[in-house]
């Protein structure tokens, strides 16, 4: 087996276009995951038991069903109930909802790590629930879990190739299209693998540096 460098240079622009879509899908999906995950997490602290149970059920469903099934569900079922999303938006929503369930548990761990005295101080100062969460609890809860959120983003990035199953023109989709035109799959698949490996290693290094920075800042407190 030989690697055709000329062919690789020929398909590189298409793969770079797909890589850009992959990165956008991951970043937007992570935004959805962080927002929805925070909502699911905060709901579980409400005093209304049926609402807490419903939020817990949604989280368990998202965590315990495969991402590919969720992608197909959003793509094929939503239009039947009158909700039609663009293909890219469908893929972003699927990634975000899948990881929102994991992110919510990470938020919960951060919230539970906030000293109980902080809650009591808020009650003593007669702060509203909104100010208690926004000004006191969440700033202390989110910062320690930032490295964990970064780990989830790497996982989402590596899961993003599943979006090619519904026609999102991400990097794997472009690679398969190139292979389908020329019947040469070796080069595009190797290039896609190299792209994910490089991006994952760079992201892991950045997370390691971020974790060390947070660890050093905590040791100074």
C-alpha positions in Angstrom: 0.0 0.0 0.0 1.3 3.4 -1.0 0.1 6.8 0.0 -0.7 9.0 -3.0 0.5 12.5 -2.0 -0.7 14.1 -5.2 -4.2 12.8 -4.6 -4.0 13.9 -0.9 -3.1 17.5 -2.0 -6.0 17.4 -4.5 -8.7 16.5 -1.9 -7.2 18.6 0.9 -9.3 21.8 0.3 -12.5 19.7 0.5 -11.3 18.1 3.7 -10.4 21.5 5.2 -13.9 22.7 4.4 -15.3 19.7 6.2 -12.9 20.2 9.1 -14.3 23.7 9.5 -17.9 22.4 9.7 -16.7 19.8 12.2 -15.2 22.4 14.5 -18.3 24.7 14.2 -20.6 21.8 15.0 -18.5 20.9 18.1 -18.3 24.4 19.4 -22.0 25.1 18.9 -22.9 21.7 20.3 -20.9 22.4 23.4 -22.7 25.7 23.9 -26.0 23.8 23.7 -24.7 21.2 26.1 -23.5 23.7 28.6 -26.8 25.7 28.6 -29.2 22.7 28.6 -27.0 20.9 31.1 -27.2 23.8 33.4 -30.9 24.0 33.1 -31.3 20.3 33.9 -29.0 20.6 36.8 -30.7 23.6 38.4 -34.1 22.1 38.0 -33.0 19.2 40.2 -32.6 21.6 43.0 -36.1 23.0 42.8 -38.5 22.1 45.6 -41.1 20.7 43.2 -40.6 16.9 43.2 -42.4 16.1 39.9 -40.3 18.6 38.0 -37.1 17.2 39.6 -38.1 13.7 38.7 -38.9 14.8 35.1 -35.5 16.4 34.8 -33.8 13.3 36.1 -35.7 11.2 33.7 -34.7 13.3 30.7 -31.0 13.1 31.8 -31.2 9.3 32.2 -32.8 8.9 28.8 -30.2 11.1 27.1 -27.3 9.3 28.8 -28.6 5.8 28.2 -29.5 5.9 24.5 -27.0 5.9 21.7 -26.1 9.2 20.1 -26.8 7.8 16.6 -30.3 6.9 17.7 -30.8 10.4 19.0 -29.5 11.9 15.7 -31.9 9.8 13.7 -34.8 10.6 16.1 -34.3 14.4 15.6 -33.8 14.0 11.9 -36.7 11.7 11.0 -39.2 12.1 13.8 -39.3 15.9 14.5 -40.5 16.7 11.0 -43.4 14.4 11.5 -44.6 16.5 14.5 -44.2 19.8 12.6 -40.6 20.7 13.7 -38.2 21.0 10.8 -34.6 22.0 11.4 -31.8 22.4 8.9 -29.5 19.4 8.8 -26.6 21.2 10.5 -28.9 22.5 13.3 -30.2 19.0 13.8 -26.7 17.6 14.2 -25.7 20.4 16.6 -28.9 19.8 18.6 -28.2 16.1 18.8 -24.6 16.5 20.0 -25.7 19.2 22.5 -28.5 17.2 24.0 -26.5 14.0 24.3 -23.7 15.7 26.2 -26.0 18.0 28.2 -26.9 15.0 30.3 -23.3 14.4 31.2 -22.6 18.1 31.7 -25.5 18.4 34.1 -23.9 15.8 36.3 -20.6 17.7 36.2 -22.4 20.9 37.2 -24.1 19.0 40.1 -20.8 17.8 41.4 -19.5 21.4 41.3 -22.6 22.7 43.1 -22.4 20.0 45.7 -18.8 21.0 46.4 -19.8 24.6 47.4 -19.6 24.8 51.2 -23.0 24.7 52.9 -22.1 27.9 54.7 -22.4 29.8 51.4 -26.1 28.8 51.1 -26.7 29.7 54.7 -25.0 33.1 54.3 -27.3 33.8 51.3 -30.3 33.0 53.4 -29.0 35.1 56.2 -28.6 38.1 53.8 -32.1 37.4 52.5 -30.8 37.1 48.9 -33.3 36.1 46.3 -33.0 32.6 44.7 -31.8 34.3 41.4 -29.0 36.2 43.2 -28.0 33.2 45.2 -27.5 31.1 42.1 -26.1 33.7 39.7 -23.9 35.7 42.1 -22.8 33.2 44.7 -23.3 29.5 43.9 -22.7 29.1 40.2 -19.4 31.2 40.0 -17.9 28.9 42.7 -19.4 25.7 41.2 -18.5 26.2 37.5 -14.9 27.2 37.7 -13.6 23.9 39.2 -15.4 21.8 36.6 -14.1 23.7 33.5 -11.4 21.1 32.8 -14.1 18.4 32.9 -16.2 20.4 30.5 -13.2 20.5 28.2 -13.0 16.7 28.3 -16.6 16.5 27.2 -15.9 18.8 24.3 -13.1 16.5 23.1 -15.5 13.6 23.3 -18.1 15.5 21.4 -15.5 16.4 18.8 -14.7 12.7 18.3 -18.4 11.8 18.0 -19.1 14.5 15.4 -18.4 12.2 12.4 -21.7 10.5 13.2 -23.3 13.6 11.7 -22.4 12.4 8.2 -25.2 9.8 8.5 -27.8 12.6 8.1 -25.8 14.5 5.4 -23.9 17.1 7.4 -20.9 18.0 5.3 -18.3 17.5 8.0 -14.8 16.1 7.4 -15.7 12.4 7.3 -18.5 13.1 4.9 -16.1 15.0 2.6 -13.6 12.1 2.9 -16.3 9.6 1.9 -17.4 11.8 -1.0 -13.8 12.0 -2.3 -13.4 8.3 -2.0 -16.7 7.7 -3.8 -15.6 9.8 -6.7 -12.2 8.1 -7.2 -12.6 4.8 -5.3 -9.4 5.7 -3.4 -10.4 5.7 0.3 -7.0 5.1 1.9 -5.7 8.7 1.6 -8.9 10.5 2.8 -9.5 8.2 5.7 -5.9 8.4 6.9 -6.1 12.2 6.6 -9.3 12.3 8.6 -7.7 10.1 11.3 -4.6 12.4 11.4 -6.8 15.4 11.8 -8.8 14.0 14.7 -5.6 12.7 16.4 -3.8 16.1 16.0 -6.8 18.1 17.3 -7.4 15.8 20.2 -3.8 15.8 21.3 -3.7 19.6 21.1 -6.9 19.9 23.0 -5.7 17.4 25.7 -2.5 19.5 26.1 -4.5 22.7 26.5 -6.8 21.0 29.1 -3.7 19.7 31.0 -2.3 23.2 31.2 -5.7 24.6 32.2 -6.1 22.0 34.9 -2.6 22.8 36.3 -3.5 26.5 36.4 -6.7 25.8 38.3 -4.8 23.4 40.6 -2.2 26.0 41.4 -4.8 28.7 42.0 -6.7 26.5 44.4 -3.5 25.7 46.3 -2.9 29.4 46.9 -6.4 29.9 48.4 
